[in-house]
């Protein structure tokens, strides 16, 4: 969906890969699932926020309890899965993705 909206994106398998990608970017936004299997997406985003305080971060989840946890940590309302391309586009606008260099020029 991100490609269809004209955004570049990176899918990474774990937190270590996420940190490596984020170090190489000048500016970006992070859209992270709350439940990552072996890792905790909220914890990952808390770490990202500490290491990269200027990044804009949003969470997505299909689990309402997990969504509340993200909100309690200050990440705002999580994008509820399944979501539509319109909902994703709205979230990206709210994150200010158009001014992040996320769209190819």
C-alpha positions in Angstrom: 0.0 0.0 0.0 2.8 2.4 0.8 4.2 2.0 -2.7 0.8 2.6 -4.2 0.7 5.9 -2.3 4.1 6.9 -3.7 6.1 6.4 -0.6 9.4 4.5 -0.2 9.5 2.0 2.6 11.7 -0.6 4.2 10.4 -3.8 5.7 12.8 -5.2 8.3 12.8 -8.5 10.1 13.8 -7.3 13.6 14.8 -4.4 15.8 18.5 -4.7 14.9 17.7 -4.3 11.2 15.3 -1.4 12.0 18.1 0.5 13.8 20.5 -0.1 10.9 18.0 1.3 8.4 17.1 4.3 10.6 20.7 5.3 11.0 21.1 5.6 7.3 18.1 7.9 6.8 18.1 11.6 7.2 14.5 11.8 8.1 11.7 9.3 8.1 8.5 8.1 9.8 8.1 4.7 11.4 5.0 2.6 11.1 5.4 -0.4 13.3 3.2 -3.3 14.2 2.6 -3.7 18.0 3.0 -7.4 17.9 6.1 -8.5 16.1 6.2 -12.2 17.0 9.5 -12.6 19.0 9.7 -8.9 19.7 7.5 -6.2 21.2 6.7 -3.4 18.8 5.9 -0.9 21.6 9.3 -1.6 23.2 11.0 -1.3 19.8 9.3 2.1 19.3 10.2 3.3 22.7 13.9 2.5 21.9 13.6 4.2 18.5 12.1 7.3 20.2 15.1 7.4 22.6 17.6 6.9 19.8 15.9 9.1 17.2 13.8 11.6 19.0 12.8 13.5 15.9 11.3 10.6 14.1 7.5 10.4 13.8 6.2 7.1 15.0 2.8 5.4 14.5 1.7 1.9 15.5 -0.6 -0.5 13.9 -2.3 -3.6 15.4 -5.3 -5.8 15.2 -5.3 -6.2 19.0 -7.3 -3.5 20.9 -5.5 -4.2 24.2 -2.1 -3.8 22.5 -3.4 -0.5 20.9 -4.2 0.9 24.4 -0.7 0.1 25.5 0.8 2.1 22.7 -1.5 5.0 23.5 -0.4 4.9 27.1 3.2 5.2 26.0 2.4 8.3 24.0 2.2 7.0 20.5 -1.4 8.1 19.9 -4.2 6.0 18.4 -2.9 2.9 16.6 -4.0 2.2 13.1 -6.5 -0.7 13.4 -5.9 -3.7 11.2 -7.2 -4.5 8.8 -7.1 -1.0 7.4 -7.8 0.6 4.1 -5.5 2.5 1.8 -7.5 5.6 2.7 -6.9 5.1 6.4 -3.2 4.6 5.8 -3.0 7.7 3.7 -4.8 9.7 6.4 -2.3 8.5 9.0 0.6 9.4 6.7 -0.7 12.9 6.3 -1.1 13.2 10.1 2.5 12.1 10.5 3.5 14.7 8.0 5.0 12.1 5.6 4.8 14.4 2.6 7.6 16.6 4.2 9.8 13.6 5.2 11.3 12.9 1.9 9.1 9.7 1.8 7.8 10.4 -1.7 10.1 9.9 -4.6 10.9 13.2 -6.3 
